[in-house]
Amino acid sequence: QVQLVESGGGLVQPGGSLRLSCAASGSMFRIYAVGWYRQAPGKQRELVAQITSGGSTNYADSVKDRFTISRDNAKNTVYLQMNSLKPEDTAVYYCNRLTSGNPWPWGQGTQVTVSS
């Protein structure tokens, strides 16, 4: 069973940057498309960026041209570079596979707070 550990969040001013990491255990990680999700207080979890096993990417309109997802399969890690952060990016960020079946067990997430 894959275990996910997200890190890299924090408090940043509007316009700032953060780089999130998602480290996964298990060799199955590298064969799946993986997404970064976020959940703000009182809102549903939403998918903001995704990357296939081969490296193709896609983004939600709200983060396009500001966020960049990447992966290092040798390290079983997916990254999310977040630039030009806005207060509305404040949320807990999670990673998980993209699948029509059950997701892997969710990690604890990493809190991103954008505030002056």
C-alpha positions, 0 to 999 in steps of 0.5 A: 500500500502506498503511503503519501507524505506532503511537505513544504507548506507554510505562511507566505505573503501574496505574490510569494512562492512555495514548493511542495513535495509529495513523497510516496512509498512503494514502487507502484507510485511511478506508474500512476498519474498523480495530482495535487489537490487542495481543500480550503475551509468549508469547501470541497477538495479540488484538483489543481494540477496533474501529471502523468507517469510520462510527465504530461501535465494539466492545470486548473484554470485558477492556477494555470501559469502560476503553478508547475507540477513535476515528478522525479520517479527515481525518488518517488516524489511529485512537486508543486512549484507555486508562484505568484500566490494569492490569498485564495490559494490558502488551503491544505494541499494533498497529493494522490493518484488519479484513478477511477478506482479508490485513491491511495490513503490520503496523507496529512496534507500540508497547510499553505496560508497566503496572507499579508 
